[in-house]
Amino acid sequence: MTHQTHFKIPMLPDVRDWLDRAAPRVQRSRGAHVIFLLRQEMEKEKASGASLQTTPDASQQ
């Protein structure tokens, strides 16, 4: 059995508005859509062999 951790994510209004429109289009809740998108990124990383340590984030560019 997996354990779910809940936490709040601060979001800019335009990001939340986009999520509020996008999630119902794919019949997901806001939270489920965020998890889906994060898992897609995890799969991309796994497929490319990249790791977070070698990929700069936006604050480092």
Rosetta constraint file for C-alpha pairs under 8 A:
AtomPair CA 11 CA 15 HARMONIC 6.21 0.50
AtomPair CA 11 CA 16 HARMONIC 6.07 0.50
AtomPair CA 12 CA 16 HARMONIC 6.37 0.50
AtomPair CA 13 CA 17 HARMONIC 6.03 0.50
AtomPair CA 14 CA 18 HARMONIC 6.16 0.50
AtomPair CA 15 CA 19 HARMONIC 6.18 0.50
AtomPair CA 16 CA 20 HARMONIC 6.01 0.50
AtomPair CA 17 CA 21 HARMONIC 6.37 0.50
AtomPair CA 18 CA 22 HARMONIC 5.95 0.50
AtomPair CA 19 CA 23 HARMONIC 5.79 0.50
AtomPair CA 19 CA 30 HARMONIC 6.40 0.50
AtomPair CA 19 CA 33 HARMONIC 7.89 0.50
AtomPair CA 20 CA 24 HARMONIC 7.17 0.50
AtomPair CA 20 CA 30 HARMONIC 6.59 0.50
AtomPair CA 21 CA 25 HARMONIC 6.90 0.50
AtomPair CA 22 CA 26 HARMONIC 6.91 0.50
AtomPair CA 23 CA 27 HARMONIC 6.18 0.50
AtomPair CA 23 CA 28 HARMONIC 5.00 0.50
AtomPair CA 23 CA 29 HARMONIC 5.79 0.50
AtomPair CA 23 CA 30 HARMONIC 5.59 0.50
AtomPair CA 23 CA 33 HARMONIC 5.65 0.50
AtomPair CA 24 CA 28 HARMONIC 5.54 0.50
AtomPair CA 24 CA 29 HARMONIC 6.76 0.50
AtomPair CA 28 CA 32 HARMONIC 5.70 0.50
AtomPair CA 28 CA 33 HARMONIC 5.70 0.50
AtomPair CA 29 CA 33 HARMONIC 6.10 0.50
AtomPair CA 30 CA 34 HARMONIC 6.32 0.50
AtomPair CA 31 CA 35 HARMONIC 6.27 0.50
AtomPair CA 32 CA 36 HARMONIC 6.10 0.50
AtomPair CA 33 CA 37 HARMONIC 6.15 0.50
AtomPair CA 34 CA 38 HARMONIC 6.15 0.50
AtomPair CA 35 CA 39 HARMONIC 6.08 0.50
AtomPair CA 36 CA 40 HARMONIC 6.27 0.50
AtomPair CA 37 CA 41 HARMONIC 6.45 0.50
AtomPair CA 38 CA 42 HARMONIC 6.25 0.50
AtomPair CA 39 CA 43 HARMONIC 6.18 0.50
AtomPair CA 40 CA 44 HARMONIC 6.26 0.50
AtomPair CA 41 CA 45 HARMONIC 6.18 0.50
AtomPair CA 42 CA 46 HARMONIC 6.16 0.50
AtomPair CA 43 CA 47 HARMONIC 6.01 0.50
AtomPair CA 44 CA 48 HARMONIC 6.15 0.50
AtomPair CA 45 CA 49 HARMONIC 5.99 0.50
AtomPair CA 45 CA 50 HARMONIC 5.20 0.50
AtomPair CA 45 CA 51 HARMONIC 6.49 0.50
AtomPair CA 46 CA 50 HARMONIC 6.57 0.50
AtomPair CA 46 CA 51 HARMONIC 7.85 0.50
AtomPair CA 50 CA 54 HARMONIC 6.78 0.50
AtomPair CA 50 CA 55 HARMONIC 7.11 0.50
AtomPair CA 51 CA 55 HARMONIC 6.43 0.50
AtomPair CA 52 CA 56 HARMONIC 7.51 0.50
AtomPair CA 56 CA 60 HARMONIC 5.72 0.50
AtomPair CA 56 CA 61 HARMONIC 6.92 0.50
AtomPair CA 57 CA 61 HARMONIC 6.87 0.50
